[in-house]
Amino acid sequence: MQNGYFRLVSCTDGYGVALYQPKGGGEEIEIEELAEYLDGIKAGYERKRLEMIILGEEDGCYRLGSGPCPPVPETYRLTVSEDGMFASARFIPPSETGARITFDDFLKDLRFRNITYGIKVDALQEHFQSDSDYCTDIVVAKGKEPVQGQDARIEYNFNTELHRRPAQREDGSVDYFHMTTINHCRKGQELARIIPESPGDNGYDVYGQPIRPREVKRATLKFGRNIELSEDKHVIRSLVDGHVTLVDDKVFVSDVYEVKNVDVSTGNLEFDGSIEISGDVAANFEVKAGGNVIINGLVEGARIIAGGNIIIAKGMNGMGKGYLKAGGDVVVKFLENARVVTGGYVETEAILHSRVSAGNEVRVEGRKGIIVGGYVQAGTRISAKVIGASMGASTILEVGVNPLIKTQYNNMQKNITDNTKTVKNAEVILANFKDKLKKGFQYNESQVKYMKSVAKLVEEKGAELEQMNRRMEKLRAMMETQKQAEVVVNDEIFPGTTIIIGEASKTIQTSYHYCKFMKERGEVCMAAL
């Protein structure tokens, strides 16, 4: 591609300006540029005629005067962009008798104009080696844009955008019980890390003046307690097992998860630490904690499971499906139609139609202090003001054996019975097989393989039975009646109540006041307080 250009040349009876048409899609000669050039050398011309020649499709020559062609040297117009990032030159060819600018002279001129950076040597050399690269803007110098730096940023290694949206089941229905509400973290876990800022690099304009990149932002880790900062202050880690949250760009770790209510807004909760609920727990929801569960409101027919203690300030109406299980103790305002299993003690003001098992003690005190209906078990002691009711449902109290151990014992007893039955049935099959074999009966390969599997089953189940019997003996020893196991009545116990202490039991036939029941000489006996 070549732009159209012009040049002073000799012509018939004098000199004139030769006009060369563009090639390969180049730009037309600019009439204003031509007029400016001719005005500069004080040549007379008729503009309209020049325009007609420029619009022609062939090269042409416009006579300017008589005499020899004047020696006009090569000239150029230098343009620098406003931001100083580009310098371009537009060369006008010398007359037929004029001199060209040399490459060195042009460079000197650029230096004189303080253009020193990013000079395009190759492009300039190409121009000075060419005879037709005129009336074309040539970039002779180009600055360097600054390399912008990167702001420091913080990478969080936990979900910072918890959306409390219910899960959708495969059938399209909505599951309000399983929602993402807790970010679990472990002791020593990296929670966040600073990716340091990058300052970037200076740029330069064609005058060699530096262009600085924008200022980059630094980052600082903001955090609360239970978090440690690394020596280089770039990493934070959790000091405890708990849950992590991001609030206003600040990281918090707590080993107690706090929530207002447990309902469709939260779904089920499961947390390795402790959970504190300031309000209520709705029916059919589940709360699991590795530590304690503290509920300052009411619990309906829900499941609460804690590795530590369970405390319920306003009680539990289990609706026949409520369930509490604690590795420690259970303290609750009242229990109604609920199931409770704890390794420690249970303390409440009322137990109504519930099944309660405590590894240690059940204390029913306070204003009512009543146990009515249900089945209450404790390892050592049950105490209450009022037990049973004159027209109430059957009430059963059992002490003297840790309920958890008794449950294991009963389960083990059932497993031994089932395994023994399996072994006996297999032994009958094996005996029949051996009897027929002695009588000369020929078994095929499949039958022999089956008999081998039966023999292996007898061997494996027999070994399991030996282990179960040893465990059974240990549980039996652990189930020996506690010497001081007792049921204490601080006001009245009504007829129809059954008291079980160890292997002995007694159904109360008449009302008693201010007494206690214990086991003596293999029987349940009563004594006054």
Secondary structure, DSSP 8 states (H G I E B T S, - for coil): -B--EEEEEEETTEEEEEEE--BTT-----HHHHHHHHHHTT----HHHHHHHHHSSS-EEEEEESSS------EEEEEE-TTSSEEEEEEE---TTS----HHHHHHHHHHTT--SSB-HHHHHHHHT-SS--SSEEEEEE-B--EEEE--EEEESS-S------EE-TTS-EESS------EE-TT-EEEEEE--EEEE-EE-TT--EE-----------B-SSEEE-TTSSEEEESSSEEEEEETTEEEEESEEEES-BSTTT--EEESSEEEESS-B-TT-EEEESS-EEESS-B-S-EEEESS-EEETT-EEEEEEEEEEESS-EEES-EEEEEEEESS-EEESEEEEEEEEESSEEEE-TTT-EEEEEEEEESSEEEEEEES-TT---EEEEESS-HHHHHHHHHHHHHHHHHHHHHHHHHHHHHHHHHHHHTT----HHHHHHHHHHHHHHHHHHHHHHHHHHHHHHHHHHTS--TT-EEEEEEEE-TTEEEEETTEEEE--S-EEEEEEEEETTEEEEEE-
